[in-house]
Amino acid sequence: MSITENDKQYIANTYARFPVELVSGKGAILKDSDGKEYIDLGAGIAVNVFGVADDEWLEAVTNQLSTLTHTSNLYFTEPCSTLAKMLCERTGMAKAFFGNSGAEANECAIKVARRYAFDKYGDESHSTIITLKNSFHGRTIATLTATGQDGYHTHFGPFVEGFVYAEANNIEDVKKLAEENNCVAIMMELVQGEGGVCKLDEDFVKDVKALADEKEMLIIIDEVQTGNGRTGSLYAFQQYGLEPDIVTTAKGIGGGLPIGITMLGEKVKDVLIPGSHGTTFGGNPVCCAGACNILSRIDNKLLDEVKAKSAYIFEELNNAKGVKSVSGLGLMIGIETEKSAKDIVNSCLQKGVLVLTAKTKVRLLPPLNIGWDELKKAVAILKEAIAE
């Protein structure tokens, strides 16, 4: 049986896969089972920030595989502690909790916020969290509930209590919810990825910060997709002048291995105590060794390249034939087109370029170090597919 036949018979039918069997790759070039090559502008949905089979990352992971692959969190390990130190030093956060995915990182953030409120008020009276409409925070029951899209709030009920939803970029709506509810936190993506690559206004974020200070609410920033160099800074909140209380991330920092991270600021750094939270695989030495390598290479030179490549894509696509608008930040880009985004994705696929969608938009999340020649070729193909 072929890969496709095996998949259809034995794997749960949760993905509408494209008719492509990927078998290998290097950098931003992927190859299928027929030998056809593709320029990858999706990076495994913002995961492969240095592309596929990156040599430095492979060396770091392989070295760790040969020394210590896994131990429980009952013991100390070097990669885990080193990664936490690197993150805190580069973000200004105080401590980190390691899990396995973005959803788990956001689950931890929710638990930390609610435990913080319980410790502060002595009960569960201030447990409500404001999130934004059009947001996406994960697929567990709690993070699905936190997601501000009605389409996700069906089929899997009952959903958990304690979430209310404000219009993005509407501070009056946020204020109204804060007045009507005993809120412990507001949780935001600074660029709403799955919601259509929609960037939050800087003035709105500034007003949210002022309101949070006034109401003594925590600020949780979901950087699962925006983080790790994707938007042109190590984390997007650094472009907004924010000092969040909790930051979550995953995807790109693992370089292809599963890892989720919840970073804790001064207010909440000691909320979690032994037995209050945990995970079997969180802080896995191999995943952390790979993440240390990724994080060490997201430097100013790379971030300048991200900004330059972003400016090139925006310049090429703004006002191009068939393009209605271009949104996003850094190399997290959404393109509203006259044609169906699905048709454009299929056309690009035939021409050897892999792109994604978000809502009605074509979405680009290329490796941060994609070569200029590859990028220019892929953008030219994309423009052709949009204009057809």
C-alpha positions as CSV (number, residue, x, y, z in Angstrom):
1,M,0.0,0.0,0.0
2,S,1.1,3.6,-0.7
3,I,1.7,6.2,2.0
4,T,-1.7,7.8,1.0
5,E,-3.6,4.5,1.1
6,N,-2.1,3.6,4.5
7,D,-3.0,7.0,5.8
8,K,-6.6,6.9,4.7
9,Q,-7.1,3.4,6.1
10,Y,-5.3,3.8,9.5
11,I,-5.1,7.5,10.5
12,A,-8.1,9.4,11.9
13,N,-9.7,11.5,9.2
14,T,-9.0,14.9,10.9
15,Y,-7.0,16.6,8.1
16,A,-8.0,17.5,4.5
17,R,-4.6,16.6,3.1
18,F,-3.3,17.7,-0.2
19,P,-2.4,14.9,-2.7
20,V,1.3,15.1,-2.0
21,E,3.5,12.5,-0.2
22,L,6.5,14.4,1.2
23,V,9.5,12.2,1.8
24,S,12.6,14.5,2.2
25,G,13.9,18.0,2.2
26,K,16.7,20.4,2.8
27,G,16.2,24.0,3.9
28,A,13.3,25.5,2.1
29,I,13.1,22.8,-0.6
30,L,10.9,19.7,0.0
31,K,10.7,16.6,-2.2
32,D,7.7,14.3,-2.7
33,S,7.6,10.5,-3.4
34,D,7.7,11.2,-7.2
35,G,10.8,13.3,-6.9
36,K,9.1,16.6,-7.5
37,E,10.5,19.6,-5.6
38,Y,8.6,22.3,-3.9
39,I,9.7,25.7,-2.4
40,D,8.2,25.7,1.1
41,L,6.5,28.9,2.1
42,G,4.7,27.2,5.1
43,A,7.5,25.8,7.2
44,G,5.2,23.2,8.8
45,I,2.9,26.1,9.9
46,A,5.7,28.3,11.3
47,V,7.7,25.4,12.8
48,N,10.8,24.9,10.6
49,V,12.2,28.4,11.1
50,F,15.6,27.2,9.7
51,G,14.0,24.9,7.1
52,V,14.2,21.1,7.0
53,A,17.2,19.0,8.1
54,D,19.2,22.1,9.2
55,D,22.8,21.0,9.9
56,E,23.4,22.9,13.1
57,W,20.1,21.9,14.6
58,L,20.7,18.3,13.6
59,E,24.1,18.3,15.3
60,A,22.7,19.6,18.5
61,V,19.8,17.1,18.6
62,T,22.0,14.2,17.6
63,N,24.6,15.0,20.3
64,Q,21.8,15.0,22.9
65,L,20.3,11.8,21.6
66,S,23.6,10.1,22.2
67,T,23.9,11.2,25.8
68,L,20.4,11.5,27.4
69,T,17.2,11.1,25.5
70,H,14.7,11.4,28.3
71,T,14.3,11.5,32.1
72,S,11.4,12.5,34.3
73,N,11.1,15.9,35.8
74,L,12.1,14.5,39.1
75,Y,15.7,15.2,38.1
76,F,17.7,18.2,36.8
77,T,19.0,18.3,33.2
78,E,21.3,20.7,31.5
79,P,19.4,21.5,28.2
80,C,16.2,22.4,30.1
81,S,17.9,24.7,32.6
82,T,20.0,26.3,29.8
83,L,17.0,27.0,27.6
84,A,15.0,28.6,30.5
85,K,18.0,30.9,31.3
86,M,18.4,31.9,27.7
87,L,14.7,32.7,27.4
88,C,14.5,34.7,30.6
89,E,17.6,36.7,29.7
90,R,16.3,37.6,26.3
91,T,12.7,38.4,27.2
92,G,12.8,39.9,30.7
93,M,10.5,37.1,32.0
94,A,11.4,35.4,35.3
95,K,10.7,31.7,34.9
96,A,9.6,29.1,32.3
97,F,7.4,26.0,32.3
98,F,8.0,23.5,29.6
99,G,5.3,21.4,27.9
100,N,4.9,19.9,24.5
101,S,2.7,22.1,22.3
102,G,1.2,25.6,22.0
103,A,-2.1,24.4,23.4
104,E,-0.4,23.0,26.5
105,A,1.5,26.3,26.9
106,N,-1.8,28.1,26.8
107,E,-3.5,25.6,29.2
108,C,-0.7,26.3,31.6
109,A,-1.1,30.1,31.2
110,I,-4.8,29.7,32.0
111,K,-4.1,27.7,35.1
112,V,-1.4,30.1,36.3
113,A,-3.8,33.1,35.9
114,R,-6.6,31.3,37.8
115,R,-4.2,30.1,40.5
116,Y,-2.9,33.7,40.8
117,A,-6.5,34.9,41.3
118,F,-7.3,32.2,43.8
119,D,-4.1,33.1,45.8
120,K,-4.9,36.8,45.7
121,Y,-8.7,36.7,46.4
122,G,-9.0,33.5,48.4
123,D,-11.6,32.0,46.1
124,E,-12.6,31.5,42.5
125,S,-14.5,34.8,42.2
126,H,-12.0,36.5,39.8
127,S,-11.4,33.6,37.3
128,T,-12.7,35.1,34.1
129,I,-10.3,35.7,31.2
130,I,-11.0,38.1,28.3
131,T,-9.9,36.9,24.9
132,L,-10.4,38.5,21.5
133,K,-12.9,37.5,18.8
134,N,-11.2,35.9,15.9
135,S,-8.4,34.5,18.1
136,F,-7.1,30.9,18.2
137,H,-5.5,29.4,21.3
138,G,-5.6,25.7,20.8
139,R,-7.7,22.5,20.5
140,T,-8.0,21.3,24.1
141,I,-11.3,21.9,25.7
142,A,-10.1,25.0,27.7
143,T,-8.0,26.5,24.9
144,L,-10.8,25.8,22.4
145,T,-13.2,27.7,24.7
146,A,-10.6,30.5,25.0
147,T,-10.6,30.7,21.2
148,G,-12.8,33.6,20.1
149,Q,-14.5,32.0,17.1
150,D,-18.0,30.6,17.3
151,G,-17.3,28.0,14.8
152,Y,-15.0,26.2,17.2
153,H,-17.7,26.2,20.0
154,T,-19.8,23.3,18.7
155,H,-19.8,19.5,18.8
156,F,-17.5,19.2,21.8
157,G,-19.6,20.7,24.6
158,P,-20.1,21.4,27.4
159,F,-17.3,23.9,27.3
160,V,-15.6,25.4,30.3
161,E,-16.8,28.5,32.0
162,G,-14.8,31.7,32.6
163,F,-14.1,33.2,29.2
164,V,-15.6,36.3,27.5
165,Y,-14.8,37.7,24.1
166,A,-14.0,41.3,23.0
167,E,-13.8,42.8,19.6
168,A,-10.2,43.1,18.5
169,N,-9.0,46.7,18.3
170,N,-12.1,47.9,20.2
171,I,-10.9,49.1,23.7
172,E,-14.4,50.1,24.7
173,D,-15.6,46.5,24.3
174,V,-12.7,45.3,26.4
175,K,-13.5,47.9,29.1
176,K,-17.2,46.9,29.1
177,L,-16.3,43.2,29.7
178,A,-13.8,44.2,32.4
179,E,-16.5,46.2,34.1
180,E,-19.2,43.5,33.9
181,N,-17.0,40.5,34.9
182,N,-14.4,39.8,37.7
183,C,-11.6,39.4,35.2
184,V,-8.1,38.1,36.2
185,A,-6.5,38.5,32.7
186,I,-6.7,39.4,29.1
187,M,-5.2,37.0,26.6
188,M,-4.2,38.1,23.1
189,E,-2.3,37.2,20.0
190,L,-0.6,40.3,18.7
191,V,-1.1,39.0,15.1
192,Q,-4.1,36.7,14.9
193,G,-2.7,33.9,12.8
194,E,-5.5,31.3,12.3
195,G,-8.0,34.2,12.3
196,G,-6.6,35.7,9.1
197,V,-3.2,37.1,9.9
198,C,-4.7,40.3,11.5
199,K,-2.3,42.5,13.3
200,L,-3.5,44.3,16.4
201,D,-3.3,48.1,16.4
202,E,-0.5,49.5,18.6
203,D,-2.8,52.1,20.2
204,F,-5.3,49.3,21.1
205,V,-2.6,47.3,22.8
206,K,-1.3,50.3,24.7
207,D,-4.9,51.0,25.9
208,V,-5.3,47.3,27.0
209,K,-2.1,47.6,29.0
210,A,-3.4,50.8,30.7
211,L,-6.7,49.1,31.5
212,A,-5.0,46.0,32.8
213,D,-2.9,48.1,35.2
214,E,-6.0,49.9,36.4
215,K,-8.1,46.8,36.9
216,E,-5.1,44.7,38.2
217,M,-5.5,42.2,35.4
218,L,-2.7,40.0,34.0
219,I,-1.7,40.3,30.4
220,I,-1.2,37.0,28.6
221,I,0.5,37.1,25.2
222,D,0.1,34.1,23.0
223,E,3.2,33.9,20.9
224,V,2.8,30.3,19.6
225,Q,2.9,31.5,16.0
226,T,4.2,35.0,16.3
227,G,7.2,34.1,18.3
228,N,10.8,33.0,17.7
229,G,11.7,35.6,15.1
230,R,8.7,35.1,13.0
231,T,7.5,38.8,13.1
232,G,10.9,40.5,12.9
233,S,11.7,40.5,16.7
234,L,12.4,37.6,18.9
235,Y,8.8,37.9,20.2
236,A,6.2,40.2,18.9
237,F,5.4,41.8,22.2
238,Q,8.9,43.4,22.1
239,Q,7.7,45.5,19.1
240,Y,4.7,46.8,21.2
241,G,6.6,48.0,24.2
242,L,4.8,45.5,26.4
243,E,6.0,43.7,29.6
244,P,3.5,40.8,29.7
245,D,2.8,38.8,32.8
246,I,2.7,35.5,30.9
247,V,4.0,34.7,27.4
248,T,3.3,31.4,25.7
249,T,5.2,30.0,22.7
250,A,5.8,26.8,20.8
251,K,6.1,25.9,17.0
252,G,9.3,27.6,15.7
253,I,11.4,27.3,18.9
254,G,11.5,23.5,18.6
255,G,12.8,23.6,15.0
256,G,10.7,20.5,14.2
257,L,10.5,18.8,17.6
258,P,7.5,19.2,19.9
259,I,7.9,21.8,22.7
260,G,5.6,24.3,24.3
261,I,6.8,27.0,26.7
262,T,4.9,29.2,29.3
263,M,7.1,32.1,30.4
264,L,6.2,33.7,33.7
265,G,6.7,37.3,34.7
266,E,7.5,38.6,38.2
267,K,3.9,38.7,39.4
268,V,3.3,35.1,38.7
269,K,6.7,33.5,38.8
270,D,6.0,31.6,42.0
271,V,2.4,30.7,41.5
272,L,3.2,27.2,40.5
273,I,4.4,25.0,43.3
274,P,5.3,21.3,43.4
275,G,2.3,19.2,42.4
276,S,0.3,22.1,41.0
277,H,1.1,21.4,37.4
278,G,3.3,19.0,35.4
279,T,3.9,16.9,32.3
280,T,5.8,13.8,31.4
281,F,7.6,15.0,28.3
282,G,7.9,18.7,29.1
283,G,11.5,19.8,29.2
284,N,12.7,16.7,27.3
285,P,16.5,17.0,26.9
286,V,16.5,16.4,23.1
287,C,13.7,18.9,22.4
288,C,15.4,21.5,24.7
289,A,18.8,20.9,23.1
290,G,17.2,21.6,19.7
291,A,15.5,24.7,21.0
292,C,18.7,26.0,22.6
293,N,20.3,25.8,19.1
294,I,17.4,27.6,17.4
295,L,17.2,30.3,20.0
296,S,21.0,31.0,19.9
297,R,20.8,31.7,16.2
298,I,17.8,34.1,16.2
299,D,20.1,37.1,16.3
300,N,19.9,40.7,15.0
301,K,21.4,39.7,11.7
302,L,18.6,37.1,11.1
303,L,15.9,39.5,12.4
304,D,17.1,42.1,9.9
305,E,16.8,39.5,7.1
306,V,13.3,38.7,8.2
307,K,12.4,42.4,8.0
308,A,14.0,42.8,4.6
309,K,12.2,39.7,3.2
310,S,9.0,40.9,4.7
311,A,9.3,44.3,3.0
312,Y,10.1,42.6,-0.3
313,I,7.0,40.4,-0.1
314,F,4.7,43.3,0.9
315,E,6.2,45.4,-2.0
316,E,5.7,42.7,-4.5
317,L,2.1,41.8,-3.5
318,N,0.6,45.2,-2.6
319,N,-1.4,46.3,-5.6
320,A,-0.4,43.2,-7.6
321,K,-3.1,41.9,-10.0
322,G,-5.7,39.9,-8.1
323,V,-4.6,41.1,-4.7
324,K,-7.1,42.9,-2.5
325,S,-4.9,43.5,0.6
326,V,-1.8,42.2,2.4
327,S,-1.6,42.0,6.2
328,G,0.6,40.7,8.9
329,L,4.0,41.4,10.4
330,G,7.5,40.1,9.5
331,L,7.3,36.7,7.7
332,M,3.8,36.1,9.0
333,I,1.7,37.3,6.0
334,G,-1.9,37.1,4.9
335,I,-3.1,37.9,1.4
336,E,-6.7,38.7,0.6
337,T,-7.3,37.8,-3.1
338,E,-10.0,38.2,-5.6
339,K,-9.8,34.4,-6.4
340,S,-10.5,31.7,-3.9
341,A,-7.5,31.1,-1.6
342,K,-8.0,27.4,-2.0
343,D,-7.7,27.7,-5.8
344,I,-4.5,29.7,-5.4
345,V,-3.0,27.1,-3.0
346,N,-3.8,24.3,-5.5
347,S,-2.3,26.3,-8.4
348,C,0.9,27.0,-6.5
349,L,1.1,23.3,-5.5
350,Q,1.0,22.3,-9.2
351,K,3.8,24.9,-9.9
352,G,6.0,23.7,-7.1
353,V,5.3,26.1,-4.2
354,L,3.7,25.3,-0.9
355,V,1.5,28.0,0.7
356,L,-1.2,27.9,3.4
357,T,-4.5,29.5,4.1
358,A,-6.0,31.4,7.0
359,K,-9.8,32.1,6.8
360,T,-10.2,33.5,3.3
361,K,-6.6,34.5,2.9
362,V,-3.5,32.9,1.4
363,R,-1.0,32.7,4.3
364,L,2.8,32.7,4.1
365,L,5.1,31.4,6.8
366,P,8.4,30.6,5.1
367,P,11.6,29.5,6.9
368,L,13.2,32.6,8.3
369,N,16.5,31.9,6.5
370,I,14.9,31.1,3.1
371,G,17.4,32.0,0.3
372,W,16.6,35.2,-1.7
373,D,16.6,33.3,-5.0
374,E,14.2,30.7,-3.6
375,L,12.0,33.4,-2.2
376,K,11.9,35.5,-5.3
377,K,11.1,32.5,-7.5
378,A,8.3,31.4,-5.1
379,V,6.8,34.9,-4.9
380,A,6.8,35.2,-8.7
381,I,4.9,31.8,-8.9
382,L,2.5,33.0,-6.3
383,K,1.8,36.3,-8.1
384,E,1.2,34.3,-11.3
385,A,-1.3,32.0,-9.5
386,I,-3.1,34.9,-8.0
387,A,-3.4,36.8,-11.3
388,E,-4.6,33.8,-13.4
